[in-house]
Amino acid sequence: MTKKIISAVLAAAMTVTSFSMVMAVPNVTDMAGAADGKEVSGTAIVNLPEIKITVPTTAALVVNPFKMTYTNDTTHVSGSDQIVSVKQDIESESNVALAVNVSALKATPAEGSGITIMTGTAAKATAKSAYVALAIGDASGTDALKTTYADIQDQAKNKKAVLVAAKNDAAGASLANAYVIPAKTTEAQKASFILTGDVNANPTKKDTDGKTVIADPWKSTDTIAVGFKFTFTPQIIEQTTTNP
């Protein structure tokens, strides 16, 4: 019985060896063939990242010249800054890091309001003016984006947040690589953003005589429409190596 088993194993081994020899027949067999060579061809496939991003599509904004406490349960906006908005998150479940780019950031005053959109603080302006900026930063942790203008300014100075001032023109403002959201690990990764800024509380203007300065108070019709766009750029994964 043992001899039969050994014989069967040897027969199987010889069969495998014989099959391997048949499959490994060379296709260049002489000097002429060596000189001619052999063409090799193939078709590449593309290994693309998985992109999955959740972005809010609305951003409520309130002009609050006198820093009164404001709360709106419907839009969840609350605060006492001169520009009040709600902080929101961009969530990524992508398997690569994503640079967040801001584009077409526009602040458009209501027609006839006479509001000037500034690209820096408006608090010391005389004519009715507003500074509206988009702030973006961490969603959590010790450097999580703040919600008050003063705190956000401090974060921006310390490079813990980025401020982009809105413009009142056709193109708006833009900033590439405003923030980088890491690749998803065990859970989704996030960035936070909020609209912030200031206005001059008691603006003035020239009367019809072109000389006399008169008050130009804020009105309920002095609204500002804000719009912007987020785009995302996948980042190259830098591989780390270790010594053997």
C-alpha positions in Angstrom: 0.0 0.0 0.0 2.8 2.4 0.9 4.6 1.7 -2.4 1.4 2.5 -4.3 1.0 5.9 -2.5 4.7 6.8 -3.2 4.3 5.8 -6.8 1.2 7.9 -7.1 3.0 10.9 -5.6 6.0 10.5 -7.9 3.7 10.2 -10.9 1.9 13.4 -9.9 5.2 15.2 -9.5 6.4 14.1 -12.9 3.1 15.3 -14.4 3.5 18.8 -12.8 7.1 19.0 -13.9 6.2 17.9 -17.4 3.4 20.5 -17.6 5.7 23.3 -16.3 8.2 22.4 -19.0 5.5 22.6 -21.7 4.3 26.0 -20.5 7.8 27.4 -20.4 8.6 27.0 -24.1 10.9 29.9 -25.1 9.6 32.1 -28.0 13.1 33.4 -29.1 15.1 30.4 -30.2 17.9 31.5 -32.6 20.2 34.5 -33.4 17.7 35.9 -35.9 15.0 35.8 -33.3 17.3 37.4 -30.7 18.0 40.3 -33.2 14.4 40.8 -34.0 13.3 40.7 -30.3 9.8 40.3 -29.0 7.1 43.0 -28.6 5.4 43.3 -25.2 2.1 45.2 -24.8 -0.3 45.9 -22.0 -3.2 48.2 -21.0 -3.0 50.3 -17.9 -5.8 50.5 -15.4 -6.4 53.5 -13.1 -6.5 53.2 -9.4 -8.8 56.1 -8.3 -9.5 57.3 -4.8 -12.9 56.9 -3.2 -14.4 60.4 -2.9 -17.4 60.9 -0.5 -18.0 64.4 0.8 -21.0 66.0 2.5 -21.3 69.7 2.1 -24.0 72.0 3.5 -25.8 74.0 0.8 -27.1 77.0 2.7 -25.6 79.5 5.0 -27.8 81.9 7.0 -26.4 85.4 7.7 -27.7 88.1 10.0 -26.4 91.7 10.1 -26.5 92.8 13.7 -25.1 96.3 13.9 -25.6 96.9 17.6 -24.4 93.4 18.8 -27.7 92.5 20.3 -28.3 88.9 21.4 -29.9 87.1 18.4 -31.4 83.7 18.2 -33.4 82.0 15.5 -34.5 78.4 16.3 -35.5 77.7 12.7 -32.0 78.4 11.2 -30.2 77.6 14.4 -28.3 81.0 14.1 -27.4 82.6 17.4 -24.8 85.1 18.6 -24.1 88.7 19.4 -21.5 89.7 16.8 -22.3 92.2 14.1 -22.2 89.4 11.6 -24.1 86.4 13.0 -24.0 83.0 11.3 -24.0 79.3 12.3 -20.9 77.2 12.2 -21.2 74.2 9.9 -19.2 71.1 9.0 -17.8 69.7 5.8 -17.6 65.9 6.2 -15.3 63.6 4.2 -15.4 59.8 4.1 -12.8 59.8 1.3 -9.8 57.5 1.5 -7.4 60.4 0.6 -6.8 63.8 2.1 -8.6 66.6 0.4 -7.6 70.2 0.0 -10.6 72.5 0.4 -10.6 75.4 -2.1 -12.9 78.5 -1.7 -14.1 80.2 -4.9 -16.7 82.8 -6.0 -17.1 84.2 -2.5 -19.4 87.1 -3.0 -21.3 89.5 -0.7 -24.0 91.4 -2.7 -25.9 94.2 -1.0 -29.6 94.7 -1.6 -30.2 97.1 -4.5 -30.5 100.7 -3.2 -29.1 99.9 0.2 -25.9 101.9 -0.5 -23.8 99.3 1.4 -20.1 99.2 0.6 -18.6 95.7 0.9 -15.1 96.0 2.3 -12.2 93.5 2.3 -11.1 94.5 5.8 -12.8 95.7 9.0 -15.7 98.0 8.4 -16.1 99.2 12.0 -14.3 102.5 11.5 -15.9 103.4 8.1 -18.2 106.4 7.8 -20.4 105.3 4.9 -22.6 102.3 5.5 -20.2 99.4 5.1 -19.9 95.7 5.9 -17.0 93.2 6.0 -18.1 89.6 5.5 -15.5 86.8 5.6 -15.6 83.1 5.4 -13.6 81.4 8.2 -12.5 77.8 7.9 -10.6 75.6 10.4 -10.6 72.4 12.5 -14.0 70.9 13.4 -12.8 69.5 16.8 -9.9 69.4 19.2 -8.1 72.3 21.0 -7.9 74.3 17.7 -11.5 73.9 16.8 -12.9 76.9 14.9 -14.4 79.5 17.2 -17.8 81.2 16.6 -17.1 84.8 17.6 -15.3 87.3 15.3 -12.7 88.3 17.9 -11.8 84.7 18.6 -11.6 83.8 14.9 -9.3 86.8 14.3 -7.0 85.5 17.0 -7.0 82.0 15.5 -6.2 83.5 12.1 -3.3 85.4 13.5 -2.0 82.2 15.0 -2.6 80.2 11.8 -5.2 78.1 13.5 -7.9 79.3 11.1 -8.1 80.9 7.6 -10.2 84.0 6.8 -11.3 84.8 3.3 -12.9 88.2 2.7 -15.9 88.3 0.4 -16.0 90.7 -2.6 -18.8 92.5 -4.4 -17.8 91.8 -7.9 -18.5 89.3 -10.7 -15.7 86.9 -9.8 -15.8 87.1 -6.0 -12.9 86.0 -3.8 -11.0 82.7 -4.0 -8.4 80.8 -2.0 -6.8 77.5 -3.0 -5.8 75.0 -0.3 -7.6 76.9 2.5 -7.8 73.8 4.6 -6.8 70.1 4.2 -9.2 67.4 5.5 -7.3 64.2 6.4 -8.2 60.9 4.8 -10.8 58.8 6.6 -9.5 56.5 9.2 -12.0 54.7 11.4 -14.5 57.5 11.1 -15.3 60.5 8.8 -13.0 63.6 8.9 -14.4 67.1 9.1 -13.6 70.8 8.7 -15.7 73.7 10.0 -16.7 77.0 8.4 -18.6 80.1 9.5 -19.4 83.5 8.1 -18.1 86.3 10.2 -17.1 90.0 10.0 -18.3 93.4 11.2 -20.2 96.6 10.1 -20.2 100.2 11.2 -23.1 100.7 13.5 -24.0 104.3 12.9 -23.1 105.1 9.2 -23.4 108.6 7.7 -23.7 110.0 4.3 -23.7 113.4 2.5 -27.1 115.1 2.1 -28.4 116.1 -1.2 -26.5 119.4 -1.1 -23.3 117.3 -1.2 -21.9 118.9 1.9 -24.0 118.3 5.0 -23.3 115.0 6.7 -26.4 113.2 7.9 -27.2 109.9 9.5 -27.7 106.9 7.2 -29.1 104.3 9.6 -29.3 100.6 8.9 -32.8 99.5 7.7 -34.5 96.1 7.7 -34.2 96.2 3.9 -30.4 96.5 4.1 -29.8 92.8 3.4 -26.7 91.2 2.0 -26.8 88.1 -0.1 -23.7 85.8 0.3 -22.6 83.0 -1.9 -19.5 80.9 -2.3 -18.3 77.5 -3.7 -16.2 74.8 -2.2 -14.1 72.6 -4.5 -11.8 69.7 -3.4 -8.4 68.6 -4.6 -7.2 65.0 -3.7 -3.8 65.0 -2.1 -0.9 62.6 -3.0 -0.3 60.0 -0.2 3.2 60.2 0.9 4.4 56.7 1.7 6.7 56.2 4.6 9.5 53.6 4.6 11.3 51.8 7.4 14.8 50.4 7.6 14.9 46.6 7.6 
